[in-house]
Amino acid sequence: MSKLLIDGGRVLGGEVGIQGSKNSALPILAASLLTKGENVIFNCPLLSDVDSSIRILRYLGAKVSRHGHTLLLNTDSVNRDDIPGSMMKLMRSSVIFSGALLARFGK
């Protein structure tokens, strides 16, 4: 195991911003299909896979708006249970939507 030794006479201080995780954000976006009402997702990373997930959610009928790293989602109006292959090809992890759609629509 490596370690970092700091030799000095001053106390360290400051703040570090933690970026949101794609591996957390994508399943959370898919899970929003299982909820009613408005969902707010904070610290959502600005990545193409997140944008692809947003496009899929909008195609399904969800209302999604982004304000910086915050997403507002409302899936009350989701009325589709299919995702076109062209959208599925945009990201490898698009399969995560299949479980939520199965639970919501039963097919």
PyMOL commands that set and color helices and strands:
alter all, ss='L'
color gray80, all
select helices_A, chain A and resi 22-34+48-60+85-88+92-105
alter helices_A, ss='H'
color red, helices_A
select strands_A, chain A and resi 38-41+63-67+70-74
alter strands_A, ss='S'
color yellow, strands_A
deselect
rebuild
show_as cartoon
